[in-house]
Amino acid sequence: MSIHQSLKKKGTVGVKKNVMKRFQRVNQLKAEGRWKEGDAVIGLPKTKILG
């Protein structure tokens, strides 16, 4: 039995991610000046993904 054409994934290579890893969020917060060295890495504020 084959998969229906409408259920196949197309072009999944260029899909944007909507989540960031913790180290990526910390780096972005550092760049914005919202995180200092020594601050807790648990419970980070939300960040927007640009690009």
N, C-alpha and C positions, 0 to 999 in steps of 0.2 A: 504494500500500500504506500502511496506517495503522499507528500505534504502538499496541501492546497497552496496555490501560488500566492494568495493574500497572506498566508501565515509565515512565509519565508522572510528572513531578515535580509535587508538590502542596505548596503553602504554603512555598515556598523563601524568602519575604520575611523571616520571623521566625527564620531559622536562626542559632544562635550560632556565632561564629568560635572556632576553637580555637588560633589563632596570633595573635601580636601583632607589630607592626612594631617595629623597633629603638628608635625614639624613644619609643614607648609603653612599652616595657620599661624604658628609662632613666628616664622620668618616674615609673613605679611604684616602681622601686628607690630613687629619690630620696625619694619619699614615705615609704618604709619605713626610710630611713636606711642603706641597704646600698650606695649609690653616691655618691661624692663627685666634685665638679668636677675634671676632670683625669684621672680613671680611664679605662682603656681601654674602648672601646665594642665591641671584638671579644671574643668568648668570655664574654658576659654570663651570669650564673646564671639558672636557670629561674625563672619567676614563675607564680603561679596566676592564672587569669582568673576574676574574681568578677563575678557578674551575669549 
